[in-house]
Amino acid sequence: MAREPPVTRLVDKRGSTAALLETLRSQGQPKAPARFARTPIAEHEVEALFAVDYGLYEYHPKCYWRYRPGIETTHPFSDHPAGQWTRRTNEQGFRRDIPLSTTQPELRVLVVGDSHTDGLCNNSESFCARLESLLLAEPPASTVEVLNAGVMGQSFYGYLGSMEAHQDLKCKGYVVVFFSGNDFLDVLTPLHFFQRELAPPQPVGYFERLKRIADVNTEALTQGFNQMVYFESFPDEADLALGAAWWVCQEMDALARSQQVPWVLVHIPSAFDVGQSEVLNTRRRVMEAAGLSEEHARIGSRLAGRLLDQARSAGIQTLDMSGRFAAEPLPCYWSEFHINLRGHELLAEELLPLVRSWKPISAQQGR
């Protein structure tokens, strides 16, 4: 059995990023033409910028990294009812136990996201598989595929790239899932690269604060508190991250509109923003270790709220799981703060009425 690799590895890539930017400047490589626009990222540039394990991934010019086809690794995990779970990808690289249909289904939906979408669970237990099963169980009989393209460590630019990378599948809808615990921080790495600039240098004592958090709970650092400390130190970067996320959402909306297909922007909140009793003690201890105020601890939630408001104002369909998770009496997160089986189940239930409406009219008759 393979041990579960860290979902977000806190590797300092500043040195390799600086060397890469110096090379690009010497070659006269231009920055992106607009503040949030993209430039291509080559494979060697991905390795310089991100902590990517190419044992699991393969390079792609649109989404930068995605799972290799044919992965099968089983990971011991005491939280899981079976004591373990298996990451398996099909021949197209999706978290799916079977290949895609050779004939176009009546409804094929692409789901993009990070490790929460990917799932620390078996393929059949993810919200993507649960949603597909719910749709298939409804009369009248129809053909449906809900494709899980979630990948560890991805963020907004990668989500857009994944949508672009799978245009050949002729999907009839998109589900874009962002996690407010670290996606706003993670969007800054490619953004600064596109502008051929280094992120601001961390102040004295910054990494010591992160170590104090990790000493309390390593997973708490990667699943929320790293972002909180960063935006406390660099508040202007939070607004920059929101601007990048909104630019990406507008590009996603333009892509979906050009294909005349629907899409929904889904928010998975950090466990530390939901308020379930299981995480409150850890949250308090980590905040004390980090010296964080409640205002700074809520930055991810505030940014998510602003992004969802912008999306709704633009006519983009949204789904915010914050209220549903907060009201749920059962835990919605594993002890390491990814959504658990109950969280996946609730998300599938909330998506069902939205995605059901995407079926062709002929497939909806009889309800």
Residue, then its C-alpha position, 0 to 999 in steps of 0.5 A: m500500500a502507498r502512503e497518501p502523499p500530502v495534498t499541498r506540499l509547502v515547498d519553497k519554490r521562490g528560488s527556482t521561480a526567480a531563476l526561471l523569471e531571470t531566464l525568461r527576461s534574458q530571452g525577452q519573453p513578454k508578460a501577459p498582455a492584461r493583468f489577469a490574462r495567461t501566458p503558456i506554461a511549459e513543462h519545465e516551468v511547471e516543475a519550477l513553479f509548483a510542487v508536482d509529483y510526476g509519478l501521479y501526474e502528466y503534463h498538459p499545456k492547458c491545465y499544467w498537470r493532470y492524473r496519468p491514466g491507469i493509476e491504482t494506489t491504495h492508501p491506509f486511512s483510519d478515518h475511512p470506514a474500510g480503513q483505506w481507500t483507492r485512487r484509481t484512474n481510467e484510461q482517460g485519466f479521470r477518477r472513474d472505474i470504467p472507460l468513457s462510453t464509446t457513444q455520446p451519452e444524452l448528458r455528459v458533465l465535466v466536473v473540475g476542482d482540486s483535492h476535495t473534488d478528486g476525493l480522499c475516497n474510492n471513486s464510487e464514493s465521490f460526489c461525482a459518482r453519487l450524482e451520476s448514480l442519482l441521475l441514472a436512477e431517475p425515470p425515464a431511463s437515460t445515459v449519463e456520465v459525470l466525469n471527475a477531473g478533480v486533481m490535487g493542488q489545482s486552482f482557478y487557472g487549472y480549472l479553466g484549463s481542464m475545461e479547455a483540455h476536454q473540449d473533444l468530449k462534447c460535454k453538455g454542462y460543467v461543474v466548477v468546484f472551488f475550495s476557499g481554504n487555499d484556492f485564492l492563495d494557490v491562484l497567485t503562483p501562476l498569476h505572478f508568473f504570467q506577469r513575470e514577477l516574484a511574489p512579495p518576500q515573506p517578512v521576518g518570522y513568517f516561516e516560524r509562524l507556519k511551523r508553529i501551526a504545523d506543530v499543532n496540526t499539519e493538515a490545518l496548515t495546508q487546508g486553510f491556515n497557510q492562506m490565512v497567514y499569507f493574506e494577513s501578511f499581504p492584504d493586497e494579495a487577497d484582492l489580487a487573488l479575487g481579481a484573478a478568480w473573477w477573471v477566470c470565472q468570466e472566461m469560463d462563462a464565455l466558454a460555456r456560452s460559446q458552446q451553449v451549455p450550462w455551468v455552475l460555480v460551486h463553493i466548498p468551504s474550509a472546515f474552519d469556516v463551517g463551525q462544526s464542533e469537531v474542528l472548533n478546538t483545533r481551530r482555536r489552538v491553531m489560531e492561538a499558535a499563529g496569533l491570528s485574529e478572527e477577522h484574518a481567519r475568515i478571509g477565505s470565507r469573505l473572498a468566496g462570498r465576494l466571488l459568488d456575489q460577482a458571479r450571481s450578478a453576472g447571471i452565473q449559476t452558483l451553489d454555496m455548500s456553507g449553509r448545508f454543511a453548517a446545518e448538518p448534524l453529522p461531520c462533513y469533513w475527515s479529521e484532516f479537513h477534506i470533505n468526507l463521505r457525508g460531505h460528498e453525499l450532501l454535495a451530490e444531493e444539492l447538485l442533483p436538481l441543478v444538473r437534472s435540468w441539463k438533461p435533454i427535454s426528451a430525457q426529462q419527460g416522465r418526471 
